[in-house]
Amino acid sequence: MISDNLSPAEALVLLKEGNQRFVQNQRLTPNLMDQVRETASGQNPFAAILGCIDSRAVPELIFDQGIGSLFTIRVAGNVIDEDVLASLEYACTVSGTRLILVKGHTRCGAVQSACQNVAVEGNLKQLMDKLKPCVDAAAQKMGGYADGDDFRDEVSHINVEQSVAQILAGSPILRKLSDRGEIAVVGALYDVRTGKVSFFE
């Protein structure tokens, strides 16, 4: 298990190194059943990843991490709500996680639906409503609305940045830990075409 003495910066390095191994197809091949036995009595994840439910963007794989290394929270469009904030607070205050990474990705289906203003009902409408301000912000930045990967990826980028801001604004607990340097809250974008994660720092 990874040491609980890591700094937020060291935790971020572990994610960067893991993604580099993934991209280079040099992933570590630990014995997963050994990890099951090692973590049976407890866990000590060094990072919490908020990501999309997209089947191509599995955090444990793209960061080359094993069982017990990461908390993962996955919701379409990696949007923020009270349960997400509570989960992140649990990770950092109860389990001592040092890094929160908000990871969006390119070619996001939820973002595409928001960009195309797809008619939805029920709870899905509430989720789309959370993404629409990002669509408007991208249009303002890029000089208008567009229907293409570049525009949608810009929406995803803005969505990650806004989610980072919402975490710090929505949780005084996490804000205090961040201000003290005890945790870091970082954004990133995963490219589904290359496997590479670009970190916003």
Secondary structure, DSSP 8 states (H G I E B T S, - for coil): ---TT--HHHHHHHHHHHHHHHHTT------HHHHHHHHTT----SEEEEE---TT--HHHHTT--TTSEEEEE-GGG---HHHHHHHHIIIIIS---EEEEEEESS-HHHHHHHTT----THHHHHHHHHHHHHHHHHHHHTS---SHHHHHHHHHHHHHHHHHHHHHH-HHHHHHHHTTS-EEEEEEE-TTT--EEEE-
